[in-house]
Amino acid sequence: MPGRYYGEFEVGETIEHARRRTVSESDNQRFCDMTMNQQPLHLDSEFAGDTEFGERLVNGLYTMSLAVGISIPETTDGTIVANLAYDDVEHPNPVFHGDTIRARSTVVDKRETSDGERGVVTMRVEAFKIVPDGDDVLVCSFERTVLSERRPDATE
């Protein structure tokens, strides 16, 4: 399914993304290796065991990146020119190995570019840890601003 063109976004709409991902130890390890982040809270079980969390945490930037990836099919898959900004990033709760993450996006703003050829769309993206038989827990939120194409075959 292709993403949305600029004219198909409506300010105030919330998009619940269907995809989910269970975060593995390997996911966290590889992400830390690729980004050269050797924070022991993410990688060293003995070190992390002595913290208030009692175990290793999944890298917060991985969680944020995962939320973006989950959101792509219903938002910008094939219709984006560029990501322009990520703002107001928060990580209110930790993610651990084995947690399953889901995401939703809410369109908070949109405007045409000065030349009218494209549009700028800002979405509030929220990532949640799924809690069986309970309320899902917010683990990451941020605003994602994109430069979006207009539908080539229609006027919007």
N, C-alpha and C positions, 0 to 999 in steps of 0.2 A: 504494500500500500504506500503510495507516495505521500510525502508530507503535505503541508498546507502552503498555499501561496498567500501573499500578503492580505489580499481581500477576503480570504477565508477565515482569518482570525477575528474574533469578536472580543472586545475588552470586557472583562468580567467572567468570561466562560472558563470553566474548569475542565481539564482533560484528565481523566483517570487512565493511566497507562496500564495495559494488560500484562506486559512482560514482567517477570520477576527473576531474581537471581539470588541463589544461596551462595554466600561468600565463603570460599575455602581458605585454608591456611596457605595453599599454593598461590591463590590469587594475591593475597596480601604480600607474601614473600617476593613474588615476581614483580609486583608494582614497586615495592621498596627497592629491589635490586635495579630495576630500570631507571628509577628516579634518583638513585644513589642516596636514598634516605635510610640511614642505618640507626635510626632512633631505637634504642633497646625496648622501649615500651611496645613497639610493633613486632619485634623480632626475638627477644630474649625472654623465654618463659620464666626463668628464675628471677630475673630483674622485675618483670611485670607482676609476678606473684607477690612481690613485696610492696606493691602499690595499692592504692585504695580500690583499684579495679580487680585485683586478684588474678588477672590473666592478661594475655596480650590483646591489644586493641588493633582493629583494622585501621590502616592509614586513612585519615579523614579526607585526603585528596582523592584516594581511590573511591571512597563512598560518593563524593561529589561527582567524579567522572562517571561512575556507574549510573547515577541518577540522570546525567545528561544522556548517556547512551540508551538508557531505558526509554527516555522521552522522544528520541529521534523519529521513530516510525510515524507517530501521530502528529509531529510538529514540523520538522524541517528536512526530512529525508528527500533529497533531490531538489529542494526548493530554496535552499539557503545560498547566499553569496558568501557570507562570512559570519562568524561569531564576533561580536564587537566588544562585549564586556560581560564579566561575572562580578556582581556586586553583592554587598550585604550577606556574605557567607557566614553561616552559623552552624555549629555542631553541638546541639543541646544535649545529646545523649550518645554514649559509645556504641560502636558496632564490634561484635566479636565473631570469631570464626564460627561458621555454622548458621549465622543469622541470615534470614531471607529478607531481601529489600524490594520494596515497590516504590513507585513514584507517581506524582501528579503535578500537572502544570496549570497555572492560572494566568491568563493573559491580563496584564496590568496596564499596558499602554501600547499604543501603536500610532505611527505617523508616517506620512509620505516623506521621501527624501526631497531635497530642494528642487531637483530636476523632475520629480514626479515619476521617475522610471522604476523605482523600487520602494520598499517600505521598511521601516525599523519597528521591530516588535520586541517588547519586553515581557518576559514570563517569570512568574515566581514559581520556582521548582522546589518541591518538597519531597524528601526521601523518608520512608518509614520502615522500621523494623516490624515485620509481621509477627504478631503475638497470637498464637492459637487460642481461641476461646477468650480473647481479651481485646482491649483497645490497642491498636498499633501505635508504636512509639516513634515520634519524630526524631530523626537522627541527623538530618542535614537540611538546610534550606538556603536558597540564594536566588538572586535575580539574574536571569540570562537574557542578554540583549543581542538580537540577531538582525542582520541585513537580509531581507527576504525578497525573493523575486515576485513579480506580478505574474499572474497566469498569462502565458503568451498568446493564447487563442481566444481571449475574452477581455472585454473592458470591465473594470471593477469599479 
